[in-house]
Amino acid sequence: MDIPTLQKIVVAALEDIKARDIEVIDTSTHTPLFDRIVIASAESSRQTRALAQNVQDKVKEAGGEVLSIEGQDTGEWVLVDLGSIVVHVMQPAVRSYYKLEELWNTTPASRRAATSR
């Protein structure tokens, strides 16, 4: 499955269960391991697990492959590895602590916010 199609499926699956602050980061120029990271927030461990499960179900329904899912036991941060796309579903406190967006984006968050106005 091509990356744009897989990305659309992932984002739609997250939106279906009301994920918040969905962000897609193109990592193709930063690492050969994967091409995109999708980060989303969930309000509870139950919603985090439900979002990850919905991503897995929708990708499989479309004929895609899910390599692994990690973190479902606690539900604070669930990672869904789709090969070319890695999905991170996180509770807000965990997302704020690890700041994955800042690790992968080349433009600092403060400058990104200022330039998008």
Backbone torsions as a table, in degrees:
resi	resn	phi	psi	omega
1	MET	NA	137.0	-179.3
2	ASP	-74.6	158.6	-173.2
3	ILE	-63.9	-45.7	179.0
4	PRO	-59.1	-39.8	178.9
5	THR	-66.1	-46.6	178.9
6	LEU	-61.3	-41.3	178.7
7	GLN	-60.9	-43.6	179.0
8	LYS	-62.6	-40.8	179.1
9	ILE	-63.2	-44.3	-179.0
10	VAL	-63.1	-49.1	-178.1
11	VAL	-63.6	-42.2	178.6
12	ALA	-62.9	-40.4	179.0
13	ALA	-64.1	-37.6	177.8
14	LEU	-69.9	-41.5	179.8
15	GLU	-66.1	-32.0	179.3
16	ASP	-55.7	-35.9	-175.5
17	ILE	-111.0	24.7	170.8
18	LYS	63.1	42.0	172.0
19	ALA	-64.2	149.5	-179.9
20	ARG	-110.5	155.7	172.6
21	ASP	50.2	51.9	179.0
22	ILE	-73.0	128.1	178.8
23	GLU	-131.7	132.7	177.0
24	VAL	-109.4	127.5	-178.9
25	ILE	-120.0	125.7	176.3
26	ASP	-80.0	114.2	-178.3
27	THR	-108.5	9.5	-173.9
28	SER	-61.8	-26.6	178.7
29	THR	-92.1	-4.6	-177.5
30	HIS	-104.1	-27.0	-176.8
31	THR	-153.4	146.1	175.2
32	PRO	-86.1	-1.2	-174.3
33	LEU	-76.3	-35.5	179.7
34	PHE	-157.3	162.7	-175.0
35	ASP	-101.8	-24.2	-178.7
36	ARG	-142.0	150.9	167.5
37	ILE	-121.7	133.9	173.8
38	VAL	-115.7	126.3	-179.6
39	ILE	-119.4	134.4	178.6
40	ALA	-142.4	154.2	178.4
41	SER	-106.9	149.0	176.7
42	ALA	-134.0	151.6	-174.5
43	GLU	-81.5	-19.6	-176.8
44	SER	-149.6	166.4	177.6
45	SER	-65.2	-32.7	177.6
46	ARG	-63.6	-45.7	179.1
47	GLN	-67.6	-37.5	178.4
48	THR	-58.9	-47.8	178.9
49	ARG	-65.5	-39.2	179.6
50	ALA	-65.0	-40.7	178.1
51	LEU	-62.8	-46.5	179.8
52	ALA	-62.6	-40.9	178.9
53	GLN	-65.2	-39.6	179.3
54	ASN	-65.6	-40.0	175.6
55	VAL	-59.6	-48.5	179.8
56	GLN	-58.3	-48.2	-178.3
57	ASP	-61.8	-46.2	-176.8
58	LYS	-67.5	-37.7	178.0
59	VAL	-65.9	-43.8	179.2
60	LYS	-65.4	-39.6	177.4
61	GLU	-60.0	-33.9	-178.9
62	ALA	-84.9	1.3	178.3
63	GLY	91.8	9.2	178.9
64	GLY	-85.2	172.3	-177.6
65	GLU	-116.0	134.9	173.9
66	VAL	-104.3	116.7	-177.5
67	LEU	-76.2	-42.7	177.7
68	SER	-167.0	162.6	173.1
69	ILE	-131.9	131.3	-179.7
70	GLU	-125.6	146.3	172.6
71	GLY	94.6	5.6	-178.3
72	GLN	-68.5	-21.8	-178.5
73	ASP	-64.3	-42.9	179.6
74	THR	-95.2	-35.3	179.1
75	GLY	78.4	5.9	177.1
76	GLU	-76.6	-36.5	-179.9
77	TRP	-148.1	112.4	179.6
78	VAL	-112.8	129.1	-179.6
79	LEU	-109.2	130.8	176.6
80	VAL	-116.5	115.2	-178.5
81	ASP	-95.9	114.0	179.3
82	LEU	-107.8	14.2	-178.4
83	GLY	87.6	-85.8	-178.4
84	SER	-79.7	-15.6	176.8
85	ILE	-129.7	133.5	174.9
86	VAL	-114.4	125.0	-177.0
87	VAL	-104.8	129.2	176.8
88	HIS	-115.3	116.7	174.9
89	VAL	-109.9	118.7	-170.2
90	MET	-132.4	149.9	169.2
91	GLN	-75.1	151.4	-173.8
92	PRO	-53.8	-41.0	-178.7
93	ALA	-64.5	-39.5	179.1
94	VAL	-69.4	-42.5	179.7
95	ARG	-63.2	-41.9	179.1
96	SER	-65.6	-36.4	-178.8
97	TYR	-69.9	-46.2	-175.2
98	TYR	-85.3	-25.8	175.5
99	LYS	48.3	53.1	-178.8
100	LEU	-58.2	-34.0	179.9
101	GLU	-57.9	-40.4	-179.1
102	GLU	-72.0	-29.7	177.9
103	LEU	-68.1	-37.2	-172.9
104	TRP	-98.9	-24.1	179.2
105	ASN	-82.3	144.5	-179.9
106	THR	-85.2	-21.0	178.4
107	THR	-97.7	125.7	178.9
108	PRO	-57.8	146.3	-175.7
109	ALA	-55.4	-39.0	-178.5
110	SER	-64.8	-37.9	178.7
111	ARG	-75.4	-36.3	177.8
112	ARG	-59.2	-46.6	-178.7
113	ALA	-64.1	-40.4	-177.9
114	ALA	-68.2	-37.1	-176.6
115	THR	-81.1	-16.8	-178.4
116	SER	-88.4	-1.0	-179.9
117	ARG	-80.9	NA	NA
